[in-house]
Every structure is written in structure tokens, then in C-alpha cells.
């Protein structure tokens, strides 16, 4: 998952501040790579008018906004504090979030909500003093209230290697897609249930619904077709037309809410993701069909007696897994 560009003004983002808390002082870092970890504190207002993150029933802050804030500063941290060359392409391949008490994510009237993310950043794959990767462990607070923990793994790829990998990946996917032309990717049988309405995926605008029919349900498994990226909300795509990272996460979020609703009867208007662990395994091409499938565990109750459903999600294209995730959804009435 390549890092998204910073959101533009008008999407409801307030000012943000990044503070470095150095663990050592002086012109040279300590020699041991294990001692080169650094701490940073990122503070900013959660969005109030974002076309995607704030499209819904206005009950919870969207955790994707927190992920976007971290992704927008991570590349700069690598360059400014770990010596990563400026031409490297920053690619996230893992994201994790445990939100803890969902109450911390409830929106309150009259305030945007201030997010504070304390990040422990460690260099990895260090060659000649320069890391090829960074590991992030984060602690989140909203308006001073603990809101969970997170983790991320970030790779820095040389431009030529990144371009070569993208070209090889696309060629391989197109070849597989050609052999399977005329067959829906991952769909079972014909027909299926109708596509979801906005309320079923926790959104208000039909333009932000990224899933469509056919939706197939078989036991504890739900599979839905994904709208072509060229029809996704404007202004949120990457320059090369490939699906932006935030929108791939949104596909997973919508599939999780739809599955919790249709498989176990949870009300998406009152549901929130309290855990998300994502592994980005490949690139999603903008002009090939995508499909997202969820396998749900039996519903249970959390520590407060609220319905909770854990799901394993897979976003596929041309028979290969693009993204895999493990998600937990809770209904908070």
C-alpha cells in the first residue's frame, strides 16, 4: 500500500503538529541498530467534513482518519530522522489497530475531537546505516482519553525497483485475468443477493458505496463484487489511477459491516470496527474486477455484553489475494 498524499483543505482536516522526542543527543546516533528507535508525537483534529470519513450516521470517528494521519507523516520521518533518501517510494504492507473501548471513538456535539498519536519508530533492514524499513508502534488518545494501540510496517523502495515490480505485477495479473475472462472473480454461481444500500455499509451517500451485486451468502461466508475504481469517489484516487490505500481499507470496512449485518443481524448504523489487522499482499489494478469475501465466526458478546463478530476478509483480483485482514465489529447501541 503506497502512502496516500496529504488531504487537501476542504476535506475537514485541521492543523497537525509532529514533535520529535529524541532519545539521544549529538551529531552521531549510537552504533547499535537496536538503539536507534525514536519517539514522535502527532497531534491533530479529526476531520469533520471529509467526503468519505464523515459520510455516515455521525456516531463514531472513523479510525481510517487516524491511519491516514500517520501515513501522511511516516515518509517524512524516514527522511528527516533516519536518513532515508528522498526518492524512495514509501509502501505500507501491514497495518494494525486495536481501538479498545469503542466509547473513546464516539463523536460529541460541538467538537471535532483531537487525536494524539504517540509513535515508537524503529529502523529495520539497516544497510550501511540506512534502513529499508521502519516499524511503528503507536498509542492513540482522543481528547485525552485512551483510544487504543496500533502498529505498522513501512518499506522504502528505490524508484527503479518499484517501477519494475509494478510492471511485472501488472503483466502477471493481466495474463491470469485473460485466462479467466468471462468468469466473475470469486463469485459462486449466478444471481445472488442484491447489492447493499448505503445504510448497510455505514454510509449515507450512495456514491460512497464501493460494493455491488452479485452478493453471495453461503453459511458463514459473504462475497461481494467491488465497484470499478474509476467510479470511486473523486479526489481520493492515486495519480496513476490505482485504488488509493484509504479506499482499499474502506472496501474491507464496508464488507465487514455488510457481513455482520446480513450474516448475524447487527445494525451497521450502530457498528464500529474495534480491531483491524491488515496485510497488503499486492497491488490492485484499476481496470480489473475486484471482489471481497468475508468469513464470519459465530457472534459472541464482548466484556460489556454487546454483540461482537470477528471476520477474516480477503480482497481478490484475478484469483490472487490483494489484501487480507482480520476484523472485529461491535454493535454499540
N, C-alpha and C positions, 0 to 999 in steps of 0.2 A: 504494500500500500504506500504509494508516494505521498509525501506530505502535502496537504492542501495549502493553497495560498491563503494569506490572511484575509478575513472577511472585510468587505468594503463597508464604508459608512452607509447607514441606511438600513442595515440588517439588524440594528438594535444592539450593537456591541458598544460598550462604554470603554473608558480608558483602562489600560492594563499596565502593570508595573512588575518588572522582574528584578529581583535582588539576589546577588551572589553572596553567599556566606562562605568565604574561603576557609579551608581547614589548615592552610599553611601560608606563610608569607615569604617573600624573597623572589629573586629572579628565576630560580630553577625549582621545579617540583621535586619531591623526593624520588629516589631511583626506583623503588618498588612499584609495579603497576597496581598492586592491591591497595596502595596508599594514595592513589590519585583520585579517589572518589570525591565529589564536590556536592555541596548542598545549595539549592536555589529555592526561592520563594516567589511564586507567581500569584499576583492578586488582580482581580478584575471583576467587573459587573457581568452577571449572567444576562444573556440577551432578553429583550422584551418585545422585539418586533421582527425577529428573524422569520423569513418566509417559510422555513421548514420547522425549526426547533420550537417555535411558538405557535404553530398551527395545530390546535387541538382543543382540549377542554380546559386548559389553563390550570390544571390541578397540580402538576409537578413541573419542576425544572427538568429539562432534557439532559441526561448525562452525556449525550453526544456533544453538547456545547462545551462541557469540561474537557472532553477528549480533543476537541478542535483547538481549544486554547493551548493545551500542552503541545499539540503537534505544530502549532504555528511558531513556537519559540525554540523547539528542540534542535532544529538545524543550526540556528544561530548560536546555541550553547556549544555545540560541537566545534564550530569555527572559532568562537571567541575564547573558549576556555580549555579546549583540548587539542587545538592545532589542526583540526580537520580542514583540508584545502577547500576553498570557497566553491570550486567547480564540482564537488562531489554531489551526487543525487542522493537525497535522504529518503530512505524507504523503511517504513514500519512493517514488520512482519508478525508482530504479536502485540495485542492489547488486552489488558485485563482490568476489570473494575468490580469491586465488592462494595456496594453502597451502604451496607449495614442497615441502620434504621431508616426506612423509607420516609419517616417523618421529617428528616432533615432536608429532603428534596421537595417538600410541599411548598407551593408558591403562596405568598402572603400579599394581601392587597396593599398598594401604596409603595412597594419597593421592588427593585429589580433582583436583589439578592447579590451579595458579594461573595465570590468564590475565592478561597485561598488554597493554593496547592503547594505543599512543601515537597520538593523533589530531591531525592538522593540519586545522583547520577554517577555511574561507574563506567570507566572505559573497558572495552573488551576487544579481543583480537588486535592487540597492540603490536605494530611492526615499526621498528626504528623510531619509537616514541610516539607514533601517530595511531590512534585507534581506528579500526574499521567498523566499529560498532559501539553503541552506548546502551547501557541498561538503566532503566528508570524504575525507581520505587517511589510511589507518591502517597501522600496523606492529604485528604481533602476536608475542607471545612466550608460551610455556608453560613454566613453571618455569625461566625464564631462557634458554630455547632458542628461537631464531628459528623462528616458525611461519607466516610468510607475510605478505602485504600485502593490504589491502582498500581499497575505495572505495565511496562512497555519495553520492547526491544527494537532498536533502530540501527539499520545498516547504512553505511556511506559507500556508494558505488561510483567508480570512475565513469565519466560520461561515455567513453567508448564501450566499456564493458556493459553498461546499462543499455545502450542502444543496440548492441549486438544481442543481448539477452532478449530484449523486446522483439527484435526482428525474428529471432529463432522461435520464440514462444508463439508469435502470431502465425508464422508459417506452419508450425506443428498443429495448432488448433484449427486453422483453415483446412488443412489436409484431413483431419479427423471429421470436421463438420461436413466436408464434401462427401465422405464415405457414408455419412448418416443423413444425407439430405432427404427431407420429406418426413423425418421422424421427429416428433417433439422431444426435446431434451429432458429425459427423466419422467415424462408423463406416462401414466399407465392407463391404457385403454382410451376410448373416445369419450367425448362429452365431459362429464364431471360436474361438480357443483359450480354455481355462478361465482364470478369474481367478487371480491369484497367491496363494500362501500366504505367511505371514509371513517365512519364510527367504528367499524370492525378492526381497523388498524390504528386507532387512536389519533386520527387526524380529522380536520374539519373540511378541508378543501379536497375535492375530487382530483385536482391537478397534482396533489402530493401523494396520491395512492400509487405505489410502484408495482403492485401485484395485479394480475388479471386472470380471467378464466383461460384454460381449464384449471380448476382447483380439484384435486383428487384427495379423498379421505379413505383410508384403509386401516381399520383398527386404531392404533395409536400413532399413525403416520399421516401427515398432511403434506401435500406438494402443490405449489402454485407457480404458474408462469409469471415471469417478471417482464414488465413493460420494457421495450427497447430504450436504451439510454438516450437516444436522440429525442425522446418525448418526455424526458425527466425535467424537473423544474429548471428554468433558465437561470443562468448566473451561478450555478453550483457545480458545473462540469469543469473538468480539466481542459487546458488549451488543446490537447491532442484529441479531444473527443471521447476519451476513455472514461468510464464511470469514476466519479470522484470518490475518495475514501469515505466521506461522510454519507454518501448515498448508498454505498455498499453496506455500511452499518445500518442505514435506515431500512434496507431490504430485509436484513436479519431481524431488526426490531419489529417491523410490520408482520413478518412471518411468525414470529414468536407470539405476538398478541393475537393474530388471527387463529393460530393453533390452540392457544389457551382458551379462546372463545368457542371455537367450533368443536374441539375435542372434549373440553371439560366445562364449558358454560360460563367461564369468567367474563365479566363485563369489561371490555377494553377501555371504556371511559374512566374506569377507576383502577386500572392496572399500571404497574410500573415494573421496569426491569431492575432487580436488586442485585443481579450478578451477570456479568458478561465477560467471557474469556474467548478471544478471537485469534485465529491463526490464518493469516493471509498466505495462501499457498501459491498463488499465481496471479497473472494479470487477466482482467476481464476485458474482452474486446468489445468495442462499441457497436459492432454491426452483426453480432451473432446472438441467437436466443439464449436467454438465461432462465434458470429455474431454481427455486429454493424449496428445500424439503425440511421438515421438522419431524423428529420422533420424540414424543412426549412420554415422560414417566407418569405413573399414576399420581393424581393430585393428592396433596397432603396439606397439613396445616403448619404454619410457622410458629415461632415461640409465642406469638400473640393470638393464635387461633385463626389467622387469616388464611384463605386458600392460597396455595403456592404450587406452581407447576414448573418442573425442570425439563428442559428440552435440549436435544442435540440438533444443531442446524447445519445444513450443507448447501452452499450456493454452487451450482454446477453450470458448466458451459461446454458443449461438445463432449460430454461424457467425462469430463475431468472436474475435480474439486477446485474451485477458485478460492473459496473461503470456507472455513469450518469454525463453528462456535458452540459453546455450551452456555446456556442462558437460563436464568431463573426469573419467573414472573410471579408477582404477588398482587392479589386484589385487595386494595385498601379502601374500604367503604367509609 
